[in-house]
Amino acid sequence: MPYLQHIRQYGLPPVPTPSTPGLHVRYPHLGFLADFMEIGMCPERYGELKLDKSQDEAQREVIRKEHQTRTNVWRLDYQYNGGIDPKHFGTCDKLRDELKEESEVWDSNVQLRLYVVEDLSQTVIELLGKQYDVDPAFFRGHILDAAWFSVGSPWRDPPSLVKDIRNQPWTQIRYVTARYFKTEDCYNDGENSMKTWNVVRRMDKVSLSPNWDKLGAVVGLIRSKASFWQTARREGITEKRGDNGDAKEEGAVIGKNCFSVDSPIRL
């Protein structure tokens, strides 16, 4: 996995030498992304899985393999005539074959190609990261929902300078999603389903007054993130152009995960 090796190269401390005994990790926060890819989920969540005595080692390995290869990607091709051509990839093999074909042939009718990703996995990060030369910090910033970190936390992610943010080809939005659950049991089912996600999101419970809704209804507030990346215009790289001479654009959006036991709150 060349993309994972690239992340490990910058996320691990170099071997010290007599002339440089005090070398440290150049980008320590990328080490957490490398661990996420190798394990298939957040390292802390995998620790909880290993403590589950109801499953043996073989069962845990099957679960970890599913997390590593989980793929739920939509490709949206925005055409010059205003149409949109969607295509879904539910397995890593289909996504890998499509990206391989895309690197060889480009549809001249496509102006913008957008990949919409639900959840993250080792396979999705490896395929999209290698294909489009994506900055690893783009994936790293989407794993956790916390906005503040302790200096000693293994998942710490130092904030970027304003100058770097202006020059980076990606952006990230933090927002809160309100979800409605008819009963307490539905809310618990939603919490349990969130524990199966690869990325970490927390849901805070808000009990509704019987005067506003039926007794027992619950609203969950989820810390959500949406990350958008767009191909950078770099010198020395030939831009893909259509028949009318317009430059092609490519991008990726990592959105929020979903579950089926709730309903959105609409004002």
C-alpha positions, 0 to 999 in steps of 0.5 A: 500500500504505497499511500499508507507507506507514504503516511508512515514515512512522515508519521513515524520518527526517523532513525536517530544518528550520532549527528542527529540524536534528537530527531522527532516525528515531523508530522506526529498527527499522521501516525494516528491516521496510519494506525487507523488505516492498519487497524481499520477503525479508530484504535480506541474502538478496536481496544473495546472490540478486543475486550469483548469476550463474546467473540473469539480472535477469528470473529474479531479478525472478520469484523476488522477485515470488514471495517478495512474494506468498507466502501460506500462511495457515489461518483457524480459526473457533472456534464457540460450540458447540465446533466448529472450521471451518478454511479455507486460503488459498494465494494472496494474491487468495483472502486479500484477497477473504476479508478484504474479505468479512469486513469486511462480514459476520461469522458470528454463530456464531464466537466466535474467529477465528484466522489461522495464518501460515507465513512472512511476505511483503509481501502477508500483512503488508499485508493482515493489518496493514491489516485488523486495525491490527496493530502493525508491531513484531509483524511486525518481531520475527518476521523474524530469529532472532537474540537479540542485535544489535550497535548498528551492525547495520542489523537492530538491534531495541531491546528493549521496556520491561517496561511496554510489553510488559505493554500490547502486544496481542501476545507472542512465544516463542523456542524451539529445534526439533530435527529429525532427518535420516537422512543428511548430504545430507538435512541439506544439502537442509534447509539449502538449503530454509531459504534460500528462506524469507522469514524468517531462521532458522539451523540448527546441526548436531549429529552423532549417535554411532553408538551412538545411531543409524545412521552418518551421521544428523544432528540440526539445531537450529533457532532458532524463533519463534512470535508471537501477536497478539490484537485490542486492546480500545480505547475508541471501537471497537464490539466485534463480538458474537454472538447471545448477546451475547459479544464476538468475538475475533480473532487471528493466529499466525505459526508456524515454517516446515516442510520435508519432508526431516526428521522431528521428534524426539519423546521 
